[in-house]
Amino acid sequence: MTNVFRSGSPLPFLTALFLLLISTFAWAHHGWTGYTSDIETTVVVTELHLGAAHDQLVATDSEGQTWDLVLATPNRNRRLGFDENTLSVGDEIDILGRLHPARPEIKVHCIYMNGETAYTYYDFDGTTSLSKHSDRDQC
């Protein structure tokens, strides 16, 4: 049997590199730490991407800026009633969220449509993201 961990084998280095990259991506993806300031704006939904790691919307504001809007995980959203019937492409929505400092991305706390709350980001523990990352408790 060949010893893959013998001196000169690239396997230990490649394994360590792989684990480092995976942990870096996981850290960068999760949490609200990198989102630095609150933003409230009105946008029009141009794309719905429900599924994968997080539900996501793409929307455009009145200045023509395209925004990636990051929502909670699909399972959590569906359990709380947010699905493909909640919003449609072309809907004008008001959002409250946290702005990413380096790219046009907003982690959404709340979505309002026609003056009503259409979406609230709930964390895994049942609290709202808004209660943890702002001075407000509810949308």
C-alpha positions in Angstrom: 0.0 0.0 0.0 1.3 3.5 -0.9 1.7 6.1 1.8 0.0 9.2 0.5 1.3 11.3 3.4 4.9 10.5 2.6 7.4 13.3 2.4 7.0 15.2 -0.9 3.3 14.2 -1.4 1.1 17.2 -2.2 -1.9 15.7 -0.5 -1.4 17.2 3.0 -0.9 20.6 1.5 -3.9 20.3 -0.8 -6.1 19.1 2.0 -5.1 22.0 4.2 -5.7 24.5 1.4 -9.1 23.0 0.7 -10.1 23.2 4.4 -8.9 26.8 4.6 -10.8 27.9 1.5 -14.0 26.2 2.7 -13.8 27.8 6.1 -13.1 31.2 4.5 -16.1 31.0 2.2 -18.3 29.9 5.1 -17.2 32.7 7.3 -17.6 35.3 4.5 -21.1 34.0 3.6 -22.7 33.9 7.0 -23.5 36.6 9.5 -24.3 40.3 9.5 -20.9 41.6 10.5 -19.7 42.7 7.1 -22.9 44.7 6.5 -22.1 48.1 7.9 -25.0 50.5 7.6 -28.8 50.6 7.5 -30.6 51.4 4.2 -34.2 52.1 3.5 -35.1 52.2 -0.2 -37.8 51.5 -2.7 -37.0 49.1 -5.5 -38.7 47.1 -8.3 -38.2 43.3 -8.3 -36.5 42.1 -11.5 -35.7 38.5 -10.5 -36.7 36.0 -7.9 -34.2 33.3 -6.9 -35.9 31.2 -4.2 -33.8 28.3 -3.1 -30.1 27.4 -2.7 -28.4 28.6 0.4 -30.6 31.8 0.8 -33.6 33.1 -1.0 -32.5 36.1 -3.1 -34.1 38.9 -5.1 -32.6 41.1 -7.7 -34.2 44.6 -7.8 -33.6 48.0 -9.3 -34.0 51.4 -7.6 -35.2 54.7 -9.2 -31.6 55.6 -10.1 -31.1 52.5 -12.1 -28.9 50.8 -9.5 -29.3 47.0 -9.4 -29.3 45.4 -6.0 -28.9 41.9 -4.8 -31.2 41.4 -1.9 -30.3 38.5 0.5 -33.1 36.9 2.5 -33.1 34.0 5.0 -32.8 30.4 4.2 -35.6 28.8 2.0 -36.8 26.4 4.7 -37.1 29.1 7.3 -38.9 31.4 4.8 -41.4 28.7 3.7 -42.2 27.8 7.2 -43.1 31.4 7.9 -45.1 31.8 4.7 -42.7 33.5 2.3 -42.8 31.8 -1.0 -43.1 32.3 -4.8 -46.6 33.7 -4.3 -45.5 36.5 -1.9 -43.8 38.7 -4.5 -43.6 38.8 -8.3 -41.2 40.3 -10.9 -42.4 43.9 -11.4 -43.6 44.4 -7.8 -42.5 47.7 -6.2 -41.4 47.1 -2.7 -39.9 49.1 0.2 -37.0 47.5 2.0 -35.2 48.0 5.2 -31.8 46.2 5.5 -28.1 46.4 6.0 -25.8 47.5 3.2 -22.7 45.6 2.2 -19.7 48.1 2.1 -18.1 46.8 -1.1 -20.9 45.6 -3.4 -24.5 46.5 -4.2 -25.9 43.9 -1.8 -28.4 44.3 1.0 -29.2 41.8 3.7 -32.9 42.4 4.1 -34.6 42.9 7.5 -38.0 43.8 6.2 -40.0 44.0 2.9 -43.1 46.2 2.7 -45.6 46.1 -0.1 -48.6 48.4 -0.3 -47.9 49.6 3.2 -48.0 46.0 4.6 -45.1 43.9 5.9 -44.6 41.2 3.3 -41.4 39.7 4.7 -39.4 39.7 8.0 -36.0 38.1 8.3 -36.1 35.7 11.3 -33.0 34.1 12.7 -32.8 30.5 13.6 -33.6 31.3 17.2 -36.9 32.9 16.2 -35.8 36.5 16.8 -35.8 39.1 14.0 -32.6 40.2 12.5 -33.9 43.7 13.0 -34.0 43.3 16.8 -30.3 42.1 16.8 -28.9 44.7 14.4 -30.8 47.9 15.0 -32.6 49.9 17.6 -36.0 48.6 16.4 -37.6 45.4 17.4 -40.1 44.6 14.6 -40.7 45.5 11.0 
